[in-house]
Amino acid sequence: MASAAENKDQQHPQEKNDKDIVERLLREEPSNRHYAELARLRIRYCSFPGAREIQQNLDAILQRWQMTEEQLFELTRQIHATGQVYKRGNNSQGQDDWS
């Protein structure tokens, strides 16, 4: 039998920053960087036990952009193969934010 602690949603350490990114994706039209951000966040929150609002908004963005997750990942693989979407120094830590 699972304990109450095992069933409790967790808060992701990047959740506050990610909410800002998700809000921007909900407002703006898709671009190569937006596709890459959406794919990155889909990977980050896949099966994450929490951040339900972010997960629901990521689903809504995919629907709005009329894409499946597989189409998104295929597109972002192409984007990353042809150029660097994320450049060092674009975030405050000076490192990529993938975890």
JOPESUL-V758462 format. One record per pair of residues at least 12 apart in sequence whose ideal C-beta (glycine too) atoms are under 7 Angstrom apart, sorted by the first residue. I is the first residue (numbers start at 1). J is the second residue. If there is no record, write none. Layout:
BEGIN
I & J
I & J
END
This chain:
BEGIN
9 & 49
9 & 50
9 & 52
10 & 49
10 & 50
11 & 50
12 & 48
12 & 50
12 & 51
14 & 97
15 & 51
15 & 54
18 & 41
18 & 54
19 & 54
21 & 37
21 & 41
22 & 41
22 & 54
22 & 57
22 & 58
25 & 37
25 & 38
25 & 61
26 & 57
26 & 61
30 & 65
32 & 79
32 & 85
33 & 85
35 & 72
35 & 75
35 & 76
35 & 79
36 & 76
36 & 79
36 & 85
38 & 58
38 & 61
38 & 72
39 & 72
39 & 73
39 & 76
40 & 98
41 & 58
42 & 58
42 & 69
42 & 72
45 & 58
END
